[in-house]
Amino acid sequence: MANEPDIHTAEPAPRASTPRSHRIVALSCVAFVATMVGASYAAVPLYEMFCRVTGFGGATVVAAAAPAETLERTVEVRFDANVAPGLNWSFAPEMRSMQVRVGETKLAYYRVKNRGTTPVTAAATYNVTPAQSGPYFAKMQCFCFTDQTLQPGESLDMPVIFFVDPSLAEDPEMKALKTITLSYTFFPKAAPVAAGKPEPGKTPL
């Protein structure tokens, strides 16, 4: 009996990887990582901008002008101050609270002091509670809009000009609102800053 032909064909041998293919994979990985890192850095300022505009998450909004009307309704605005670990500053409001008419423009001060022996730059994050009041709490001027640099032993009285928007009275969820707490937290910046600041005192409005 004749031998039957072998119907099975040999599988082709796998192609060996080339240096060029390795380079393509490596460059693709680097590009992916760089894109993700860039996106993560961009997300922070974009999120902060979104919160400032909308008041999302208890963030306050920024206003260019005062309201046209002031209502008889009042709310108590309380002031809170915090310092992140690693920042040798003292930080406190000059007033713990004040009664504010809705639509009325008010001025409050926070006092900060560098208790360390080197110049330090820090930035203040902020929010209000309850978080639902964020879209109605507007700041026209605030030390939190820019970084603050203090020399060793230097202290500053830092202003915040704000109002509670009259549209709050039209929100049924805000009908029972009696108190808003404005809270700040100072965080140290990574890069050191050279000396050469103005004389200590109240920061300009």
C-alpha positions as CSV (number, residue, x, y, z in Angstrom):
1,M,0.0,0.0,0.0
2,A,1.4,3.3,-1.1
3,N,2.2,5.9,1.5
4,E,-0.6,8.5,1.9
5,P,0.6,12.0,1.2
6,D,1.0,14.2,4.3
7,I,-1.9,16.7,4.2
8,H,-0.5,18.7,7.1
9,T,1.7,21.7,6.2
10,A,4.3,22.9,8.5
11,E,3.4,26.1,10.4
12,P,5.5,29.1,9.5
13,A,8.2,30.0,12.0
14,P,7.4,33.1,14.0
15,R,9.1,36.2,12.8
16,A,11.9,37.5,15.0
17,S,11.5,40.9,16.5
18,T,13.6,43.6,15.0
19,P,15.2,46.6,16.7
20,R,12.9,48.8,14.7
21,S,9.8,47.2,16.1
22,H,11.2,47.6,19.6
23,R,11.8,51.3,19.0
24,I,8.2,51.8,17.8
25,V,6.8,50.1,20.9
26,A,9.0,52.1,23.2
27,L,8.2,55.4,21.6
28,S,4.5,54.6,21.7
29,C,4.7,53.9,25.4
30,V,6.6,57.1,26.1
31,A,4.1,59.1,24.1
32,F,1.2,57.5,26.0
33,V,2.8,58.3,29.4
34,A,3.6,61.9,28.4
35,T,0.0,62.4,27.2
36,M,-1.4,61.1,30.5
37,V,1.0,63.2,32.6
38,G,0.1,66.3,30.6
39,A,-3.6,65.6,31.0
40,S,-3.3,65.2,34.7
41,Y,-1.5,68.5,35.1
42,A,-4.0,70.3,32.8
43,A,-6.9,68.8,34.7
44,V,-6.1,70.7,37.9
45,P,-6.4,74.3,36.6
46,L,-9.3,73.3,34.3
47,Y,-11.2,71.9,37.3
48,E,-10.4,74.9,39.4
49,M,-11.6,77.2,36.6
50,F,-14.8,75.2,36.3
51,C,-15.4,75.4,40.1
52,R,-14.9,79.1,40.1
53,V,-17.4,79.7,37.4
54,T,-20.1,77.3,38.6
55,G,-19.5,77.1,42.3
56,F,-19.4,73.3,42.0
57,G,-18.3,71.4,45.1
58,G,-18.6,74.4,47.4
59,A,-16.2,76.6,45.4
60,T,-17.1,80.3,45.4
61,V,-17.6,82.3,42.2
62,V,-15.7,85.4,41.1
63,A,-17.7,88.6,40.4
64,A,-16.6,91.8,38.6
65,A,-19.3,94.0,40.1
66,A,-21.5,94.3,43.1
67,P,-25.2,93.4,42.8
68,A,-27.7,96.1,41.9
69,E,-30.0,95.4,44.9
70,T,-29.6,94.5,48.6
71,L,-32.3,92.4,50.3
72,E,-33.5,92.6,53.9
73,R,-32.7,88.9,54.4
74,T,-29.4,88.3,56.3
75,V,-27.1,85.3,56.7
76,E,-24.2,84.7,59.1
77,V,-20.9,84.3,57.3
78,R,-18.3,82.5,59.3
79,F,-14.6,82.5,58.6
80,D,-12.3,79.5,58.9
81,A,-8.5,79.2,58.4
82,N,-6.2,76.2,58.0
83,V,-2.6,75.6,57.3
84,A,-1.4,72.4,55.5
85,P,1.4,70.3,57.1
86,G,4.8,71.5,56.2
87,L,4.0,75.2,56.2
88,N,5.2,77.0,59.2
89,W,2.7,79.8,59.1
90,S,0.1,81.1,61.5
91,F,-3.2,81.9,59.8
92,A,-6.5,83.2,61.2
93,P,-9.5,85.4,60.4
94,E,-9.6,88.8,62.2
95,M,-13.3,88.3,62.7
96,R,-14.8,84.9,63.4
97,S,-18.2,85.8,61.8
98,M,-20.4,88.7,60.6
99,Q,-24.0,89.2,59.7
100,V,-24.4,90.0,56.0
101,R,-27.5,91.2,54.1
102,V,-28.0,89.3,50.9
103,G,-26.6,91.5,48.1
104,E,-24.5,93.6,50.4
105,T,-20.8,94.0,49.6
106,K,-18.6,93.2,52.7
107,L,-14.9,93.3,53.5
108,A,-13.1,90.9,55.8
109,Y,-9.5,90.3,56.7
110,Y,-7.4,87.3,57.4
111,R,-4.0,87.6,59.1
112,V,-1.0,85.4,58.2
113,K,2.5,85.2,59.6
114,N,5.6,83.4,58.5
115,R,7.0,81.8,61.6
116,G,10.0,80.2,59.8
117,T,13.5,81.5,59.1
118,T,13.3,81.4,55.3
119,P,11.1,83.1,52.7
120,V,8.1,81.0,51.7
121,T,5.5,81.2,49.0
122,A,2.1,79.6,49.5
123,A,-1.3,79.4,47.8
124,A,-4.7,79.3,49.4
125,T,-7.5,77.0,48.3
126,Y,-11.0,77.8,49.4
127,N,-14.6,76.6,49.5
128,V,-17.8,77.3,51.3
129,T,-20.2,75.1,53.3
130,P,-22.9,74.1,52.7
131,A,-21.6,73.3,49.3
132,Q,-24.9,74.2,47.7
133,S,-24.3,77.9,48.6
134,G,-21.2,78.0,46.4
135,P,-22.9,79.5,43.3
136,Y,-24.3,82.3,45.4
137,F,-21.1,83.3,47.3
138,A,-19.2,85.7,45.1
139,K,-15.8,87.3,45.7
140,M,-14.7,90.5,44.0
141,Q,-11.2,90.6,45.6
142,C,-9.3,88.0,47.4
143,F,-5.8,87.1,48.5
144,C,-6.5,83.6,47.3
145,F,-6.4,84.8,43.7
146,T,-2.6,85.0,43.8
147,D,0.3,83.3,45.5
148,Q,1.5,84.9,48.7
149,T,5.2,85.2,49.6
150,L,6.3,86.0,53.2
151,Q,9.7,86.8,54.4
152,P,10.9,85.3,57.8
153,G,8.8,86.8,60.6
154,E,6.7,88.8,58.1
155,S,2.9,89.1,58.7
156,L,0.1,90.4,56.4
157,D,-3.5,91.4,56.8
158,M,-5.1,90.0,53.7
159,P,-8.5,91.2,52.4
160,V,-11.4,89.4,50.9
161,I,-14.3,91.4,49.4
162,F,-17.5,89.4,48.9
163,F,-21.3,89.3,48.7
164,V,-24.1,86.8,48.8
165,D,-25.9,87.0,45.4
166,P,-29.6,88.1,45.7
167,S,-30.6,85.2,43.4
168,L,-30.1,83.0,46.4
169,A,-33.5,84.2,47.6
170,E,-35.1,82.6,44.5
171,D,-33.7,79.1,45.2
172,P,-36.2,77.0,47.2
173,E,-33.3,74.8,48.5
174,M,-31.7,77.9,50.1
175,K,-34.9,79.0,51.9
176,A,-33.7,77.7,55.2
177,L,-30.1,78.8,54.8
178,K,-28.9,80.9,57.8
179,T,-25.1,80.3,57.9
180,I,-22.3,80.1,55.3
181,T,-18.8,79.2,56.3
182,L,-15.9,80.5,54.1
183,S,-12.9,78.3,54.6
184,Y,-9.3,78.7,53.4
185,T,-6.3,76.4,53.5
186,F,-2.8,77.6,52.7
187,F,-0.4,75.1,51.0
188,P,3.3,75.6,50.5
189,K,4.5,76.0,46.9
190,A,7.4,73.8,45.7
191,A,9.7,76.4,44.4
192,P,11.6,78.8,46.7
193,V,11.1,82.5,46.1
194,A,13.9,85.2,46.3
195,A,13.7,88.0,48.8
196,G,12.6,91.5,47.8
197,K,9.0,92.0,48.9
198,P,7.4,95.3,49.9
199,E,7.2,96.4,53.5
200,P,5.0,94.3,55.8
201,G,1.4,95.5,56.2
202,K,-2.0,95.2,54.7
203,T,-2.0,93.8,51.2
204,P,-3.5,96.3,48.7
205,L,-7.1,96.1,47.6
